[in-house]
């Protein structure tokens, strides 16, 4: 079957050759483990059961996980094995099953998630770059309980230059509206761990504070000030970042403060901030195929 699952609609039969995402129709996973560095309602005290998928439909020149997203580190897993991995993470105490960069495997994951939904007690979380099609996301309705999209860019020029993603904001904004439609208002358990809902991540980039502020303004106007937002300061130059003018440095504390002040001025009620010290490779997983 020819793949048109994401906005690129490359129309390639991935059983014969890889798509633009460099993935075939067989799921590949780089790592599966408990992860304690997500937002507090996601990681909690026992960790988030993260499954890092190999490959990606974007080509971010500054990707901190480039070894799996761009270079394809990982191994093929059968649907049965992937379900086993999910159940094992639950048995280790995971608060949720966190599917990291799953977009390009959306259609392959549908039957697996349907089966997982019958067997798992904990919720399934979709952790994506938001460059997704509404039509594809609709098929996940009822299977995914928590959406954790990264709304990267407002400017199409920046999206094309940094991630080779034409019309990024047009697709990502509509995708996030669909995610919100599916999950509604955030629901937490008695320990404050999210069980259902939406948390929007945004990585602030050097020299791009105006773009960040435009994203926050859009969120307020279209989703409301009760939307949970994670403002990330963890950018550091990685992969091919040195080829991008102005990107060969970390975020300045003043840049992060400027965006935080805009967040507060807009009246948002729920947010997560990072220390500037989080901009370090020490917080990037060391992909060794753990948990497979």
C-alpha positions, 0 to 999 in steps of 0.5 A, a space after each residue: 500500500 502506498 503511504 500518504 499518512 503524513 503531510 508529505 504524502 510521498 505515495 511510496 509503497 514502503 514494503 518495496 522501498 523506504 518513504 521520505 521518512 527513510 522507514 519501510 513498512 516494518 516498525 523499527 525501535 531504537 530504545 524502550 525504557 522508563 524515562 524520568 526527564 519528561 514533564 512532571 505529570 508525565 514522568 511522575 515518580 515511576 517514569 514514563 514508559 518511552 518507546 523511541 521509534 527509528 526514523 522521522 518524517 522531519 529533517 531537523 538540522 539541529 536534532 538532538 536524537 539525530 542518530 535514530 531520527 536521521 541515521 536510523 539507529 534501531 532494530 525491527 520489531 514485530 507487532 507481537 514484540 512491540 506489544 510485549 515491550 509495552 506490557 513489560 514497561 507497564 509491569 516495571 511501573 510506568 505511568 504511561 506508554 510514551 510513543 516517541 516520534 511515531 508519526 511515520 508508523 501511524 498506520 502500522 501502529 493502529 492494530 497494535 494500539 487497538 490490542 494494547 488498549 485491551 490489555 494495558 491499564 495505563 494510558 497511551 501517550 502520542 509524543 510527536 513533532 505535530 507535522 501530521 494529517 488530521 485524517 490520520 490522527 482521527 484514526 487514533 481517536 479512542 486509542 491515544 489518551 494523551 497527546 504531547 506534540 511539539 509545536 515547533 514553528 510559526 514561520 514557514 520560512 524557518 520550518 523549511 530552512 530548519 526542518 525541510 517542512 513546508 507549511 509546517 504550522 498549517 498542518 501542525 496547528 490543525 493537527 493539535 486542534 484535532 488532538 484537543 478535540 479527541 481528548 478534551 480537558 486534561 484529567 489527572 489522577 490523585 498523584 497529579 499524573 496525567 491520564 487524559 489530555 494535551 500538553 503542548 511542547 515548544 522548544 525555544 530556539 536562539 534568535 527566534 523569540 518572536 516566532 515563539 511568541 506568535 505560537 503562544 498567541 495562537 495557542 491562547 486564541 485557539 485553545 485558551 489559557 487553560 492549555 498546558 504548555 511546556 516551554 523548553 530551553 534545552 536547545 544546544 547545537 547538535 547534528 548539522 546546527 553549525 550550518 544554520 546561521 545563528 544556531 551554533 550557540 545555546 539559548 540566552 537566559 534573556 531569550 528564555 525570559 522574554 518568552 516566559 514573560 509573554 507566556 505570563 502576559 497572555 494569562 496562561 494558567 498551566 505551564 512548565 519551565 526548564 532551567 537553562 542548564 537543561 541544554 546539555 547532551 547529558 539529558 539526551 538518551 544514550 541509544 543502545 537498544 535498551 529494552 528490546 
